[in-house]
């Protein structure tokens, strides 16, 4: 398993030193005497220090905003120390899920969290040449004209006015302009008036359609030829190629994957499967296409950040050493600081004398852990004052009887 440190070019000793020399963010107890599950690292003014994934895994959640947070809205005057919230603050983060499969041992599932990452405006201003991989999206193009043919659509007089693609769904209704219906209709052909995403008109129920429900039909033929310029690749309603065809994207149509990292590998190879797509970065998805190296071709990578105060969930493959972001601010250090931690819910690592998950204990959530009485604990930062007293390095802390100590991860 390839492992790297979260800051490019730094050793464990250097990262430890940076944490110990910082103003806050120590492990496992912070300056306010609460559980602190990781370490805060202040990197100073070195613009070249990027934050990297420590191991191979999948990014499962992230949040990025355009600007730093305004903490004055969070802490009104009089409730907090002004020297704290007048500094820049970032709640941007990346969360990675890792799986380590050692020989002759159970699989270890663990997570790495990178918090207080710089907002996107900082990337635009200083780090344009090293964009974060999670923002990079392939621009792709339809590369086939295999779909588009179907059943001929006609006007009331029998003139061809279009084609309903094979697999498309239509709804039978009454012709609003001519209630009398199709001229020269025959029982053998039984032309009915339909509406669809591909146009309205008359189509032979007997030859072209199969019934789905009372007035709903699916086109079952592909003998009707559509214009070459309209031929391309089917877009389906769901992940099943048996679902309704909702559109046909002509050859050379530009599109983007909704979840881009599933279908094009890190080295640019096109995979296969049913993929949700959109035809513009600023639009919602149009449906699903069947991906393979024949149906599509890739163009260049473009930048498409989802900038929001809300957490974004995803499944993005990432490798050890890949750029995740740049240090922002934890609200305490002046600049270029971030929080890093690794954690796991693997029960094999936690015995009766350590931490355990108490999700079922009094309804507390999964993110809350309990420190057992008599658990030895060593403060990582020597001589750090707690409640006006000094605790020497390696002092064992004992919880009082009847007192539970909880802290958010």
Residue, then its C-alpha position, 0 to 999 in steps of 0.5 A: x500500500x502506497x502511503x504519503x504525508x498530507x503535505x507535499x515534501x514534508x516529513x512526519x517530524x516536521x509535521x509534528x513540529x508544526x503542530x506543536x508550535x501552533x496556536x490550537x488543534x492538538x491531538x487528542x485534547x484541544x486548547x479548550x479541553x475538548x476531544x480533538x480528533x486530528x491535528x491542525x497544521x499552519x504552513x505559513x506563506x509557502x504557496x507551493x505546499x499543496x495538500x495531498x491524499x495520504x493513500x489510495x481511496x475514494x472521495x465520498x464527500x467534499x465541500x468547497x465555497x467561492x469565498x471564506x466564511x464570514x464568522x461575524x454572522x455565526x458569532x454576534x458581538x458580545x458572544x465570542x472574542x473578536x480576535x477569533x472571528x475577524x480572521x478568515x475561516x474556511x469550512x471546506x473539506x475533503x473526506x476520503x474512504x480507504x480500504x487496506x487489505x493486508x495478507x492474512x489479516x482482515x480488511x481495514x476500512x479507514x477514513x482521512x479528513x482534510x478540513x479548512x481547505x482554501x476557497x476556490x477564489x484562492x485557487x483562481x488567484x494563486x494555483x491555476x496551474x495545479x487545479x484540484x483533481x476533484x474539479x476536473x471533468x472530461x468534455x466528451x462527444x457522441x461518436x456514433x450514428x447508430x440510433x435514431x431510426x424508428x417509426x414514421x410520423x405523418x400528418x393527417x394527409x399521410x405526409x411524413x413529418x418525422x420519426x419516432x425513434x425505436x424505444x421511444x414512448x408515445x401517448x395516444x390522444x385526439x388530434x386537436x386540429x382534426x377530430x375526424x382523424x387520419x385520412x384514408x385510414x385502414x384497419x390493417x394500419x390503424x393510424x392513431x394520433x400521438x404526442x411525444x418528445x419527438x413530435x406529434x402526429x399520426x403513426x401506425x399502431x398496428x405496424x410500429x407500436x406495442x402497447x404499454x398501458x391504456x393509451x401509452x405505447x412504445x415504438x418497436x420498429x426502426x424501419x423509418x429513416x430519420x435525417x442523417x443529421x439527427x442520427x446519433x446515440x439514444x438517451x434512456x430514462x434510467x440505467x436500463x437500456x430497456x427503459x424509454x428512449x427520451x432523446x437521441x443526441x446527434x453525432x459530435x454533441x458535446x456532453x459531460x458525465x454527471x459522475x465523471x470518474x466512473x467511466x474514464x480512467x486516470x490514464x484516459x481510457x474509456x470504460x463501459x456502462x450506463x452513465x448519467x450525462x448532461x449536455x452543459x455544465x450549467x444544466x441538469x442531466x438529460x438521461x443515461x447513455x450506453x458508454x463504450x469506446x465506440x459510442x463516445x470519444x473524449x476531448x479535453x479536461x475542463x474545470x467544473x467545481x460544485x461551489x456550495x455551502x452544502x456538503x456534496x457526496x460523490x464516489x471519486x477515485x483518488x491516488x496517494x499523493x494526488x492534490x486535494x486542495x490548498x491550506x485555507x484558514x482554521x480561524x485561529x492561525x493567520x493563514x495557510x492552515x488546515x486540519x488533518x485526521x485519520x479515523x476508523x470504525x474498525x472494531x478490531x482496533x478497539x478493545x475494552x480499554x480503548x474507544x468504542x462506538x456508542x451509536x446505540x447508547x442513549x441514542x447518540x449518533x455514530x460520530x460520538x465516541x466514549x473514553x472509558x474510565x482508566x484509559x491511559x492518555x498522554x497529552x501530545x503537547x507538553x506543558x499545555x495549561x488546562x484550567x489554570x494548571x500545568x500537566x506534564x508530558x506523559x501524565x496519565x489522565x483519569x476520568x472521574x467516577x460517574x462522569x462521561x466525556x464526549x466529544x465530536x469527531 
